[in-house]
Amino acid sequence: MLRQTGDAPADSLTALLFEDAPRIALSALHRWAAESHTSIPPMLYPEHRFWLDYRQMPDWANEKMLHKGRLFFRQHTEDIMLLLGFLSLPYCYAAADGAKVLYRSQRMIADTRRRLAETAQFVFAVHRDDAFDIARPHMPPTLRLIATVRLMHATMRYHIRQSGKWDYAVLGVPVNQEDMAGTNLAFSFIIIQGLRKIGYAVAHEQAAAFLHLWNVVGYFLGLQEQLLPVDEKTAAQLDRTIAQRQFKASHEGAALTRALIDSIEQNVNTSPLIRIKGFVPAYMRFLLGDTLADLLQIPAATVPQSLFRVYRLKNLWTALTGNQGADFQGILQRIYGSLTYQLPERLP
């Protein structure tokens, strides 16, 4: 059932926009999302029920938990952003049916680096202190960005439906609730698992706060509340269910992963670490495990696993002593490009 469910409010508004003046509406949407201190323009139907979701926080949102989630992100910013590229994105590509939608758009194939930059900007934005400041006279920038992403998902559903070239019975609705839930887990629960794998001791309270923050993000992206995990146990169960149903080999998943590897290798060739031949696919294999790596056709590791065990020891040493190891900011800027926010000492 979840695979046959999209996002009714976003789909309804998108249908209105495309029946009216799609070019003008989409231009207005992006212009408004980039501005501040302005109201929703009339051509975006500001009274439509879609916008009601952005007028108040969900009843279950907890500001103390959100604050702890932001602190957790700040504590692990560099590693989380590396895990985003090396773990979260290929993890999403393992879901074969969802990968078909991404592949169809061609953006992650033809313009991988810009798409990575946009993803990184989104992640930084949702961890701002003012990300969910509903009390403002106008919608805060982060919520504008989230609303825009949500409407872009609806636009993909609209165009695919109009094309008549999609097997709904087999593949479900494009960007459906199950796929959105899987993506939310990849950016939250899977990041927590990745941090633990590279040597960090993540307390359950920290994990709960990080999950809570991404639950709020998921809520504003149109994800049904039943798919927002209340704790790590629930997240693990949901992740396992989706993986069992959706993880399988696909041409699209392999192609997206190959484009990701190529983009990282091409844009970080001045990094001593990633300049090691075969490092990128080997590190992905280390994080994903051989089963998923084989499914995604990630090349066999040519870098010894001992290198990653040394990296784990570095992180353990940092956690124990507070002494920082290698500075990865240069690596991140090369992966994601100049479109990302500068890594700050503290987020604004």
Disulfide bonds with the S-S distance in Angstrom:
none
